[in-house]
């Protein structure tokens, strides 16, 4: 007999695994409510052109794409932001701004499976449309920070940069957007050797080479000092100086919003997606060399999809990676589900209808009451209830029924007592 397994890079979520994912999702939704983000859903399948427009070469080559039966080129979404921008461009263009949209969704990329990287993975998202003010960027940082705190993380850092600084340096060399994107992709992978090899091949000026070498040294937690050094290095580049001022304002507003987390400034930092236009960031915890999420400003994406020019900023916490970090740090609650289950057991077959009715009545009152459905012995049924973490067993026996009572067994306290049926719901609630 053939034993079928999951496709490589895909996973089955067993109850314990799904409970952990749901725990993270619950905290995300709490932050949606706290910061005013309305949750939306978009299709898993999108037009290939939409998804690939500003995805970056690395993602384009790793998308699950194919022609459908109508001959249209489509793709499983590798991320969600383009889909959200499409929704804003097509369906929400007249909505009052700022517009705040949140999502929780699965994405697909043909990556090499490894720790924290899967071919189907789950992302959350906070997307804010309609404000170019640095306080909007700061709010997205604050929402991401609040999520990490609510999840139980106390030791984490936010790496932050600004792609407009790099774009300004590259544009001064009359570099094409395609070449700029290739450089950004190498920088995203921390492949500095390839960056300088490409700069040489593009025959940029010695000044550009020197500026890039200096920018790569400007990284650390003393962000005020590093911004000052950045201003001296970029003193003749007006656009880069504006970006530095913008970055300093964002961090200042984030502090006002209660973000006490350490900022790690990196002026040679880039992300692989091509649509970023301003501030970018990623979140890290010590001992785990993968970002738990990230985001940034993308002011031209909605316009690319046919909408009016709308400034936008957002972030995508990685649900799988957050769950991995919670596991490694021992931060998951011992009991992820708080429903106290009740198993209703009929001692003999002719009492089964009464047991079924009793469980049904309890469910109508909101109790998670389940019936013993296999016909096993009382001992076996109680053993099963204990292994499956039931809090109570309600034992229906003829002697007790004659007195209109049942036996309520508290499996946690290892006690039992006779309880009138009319008082059962109250007794379960008070135990």
Buried (B, 14 or more C-beta within 10 A) or exposed (E): EEEEEEEEBEBEEEEEEEBBBBBBBEBBBEBBEEBEBEBBEBEBBBBBEBBBBBBBBBBBEBBBBEEEEEEEEBBBBBBBBBBBBBBBBEEBBEEEBBBBBBBBBBBBBBBEEEEBBBBBBBBBBBBBBBBBBBBBBBBBBBBBBBBBBBBEBEEBBBBBBBBBBBBBBBBBBEBEEEBBBBBBBBBBEEEBEBBBEBBEEBEBEEEBEEBBBBBBEBBEEEBEEBBBBBBEBBEEBEBBBBBBEBBBBBBEBBBEBEBEBEBBBBBBBBBBBBBBBBBBBBBBBEEBEBBBBBBBBBBBBBBBBEBEEBBBBBBBBBBBBBBBBBEEBEBBEEEBBEEBBBBBBBBEEEBBEBBBEBBEBBEEEEBBBBBBEEEEEBEEBBEBBBEEEBBBBBBBBEEBBEEEBBBBBBBEEEEBEEBEBEEBBEBBEEB
